[in-house]
Amino acid sequence: MMSISVLPVLALSALSITLIVVLVVLIALIVFLYIYGNKLQKKQETAQKQMQVGAQTVSMLVIDKKRIKLKEAGFPQIVIDQTPRYLRGSKVPVVKAKIGPKITTLMCDEKVFEVIPVKKEVKVVMNGIYIMEIKSARGGLEERPEKLGFFKRMKKNIFKK
């Protein structure tokens, strides 16, 4: 007679097995997000380089600036068609400016939108209808005060008294 002895390979509870599986899935997710993030970053860098190649410095008079929906901004239809569907309803920073004798609607970068002065002449770096950078402004650039968080405002109000 032959007896078979069963050796316990791993005696783990159901909770520990579940935790191990969750840990493996989380590690796989982190690796995937890291690789995907690098891929998106490289894509953005190449797009930025292409925009810098076609950029030109232009002098213009800023008439108005505001955040409005892409469809309501008055951009050419090809711009709206090239925008992904989920972004068409979002508000974008738009600047109306006089470049030479022509009044044009332009889209601009968020950082530029915050400091670009209204009713002043500015020199900007732009590519097509996109303002990428502001070089200088006649009369100076607008300096926005730093936005304070809730706790900093409360601390300032308490110690002000």
PEPEDA-V157192 format. One line per field, one symbol per residue. phi: phi as a letter, one per 40 degrees, with the letter a starting at -180 (. if undefined). A space follows every 50 residues. Layout:
phi=???
This chain:
phi=.bbbcccccabbcccccccccccccccccccccccccccccccccccccc cccccacbbabccaaabbcdcccgcdcccccccddcbccccbcbbcabbg cbcbcbbbccccdcbcccgbcbbbbbbgbbccabcaacggccbccccccd ccccccccccc
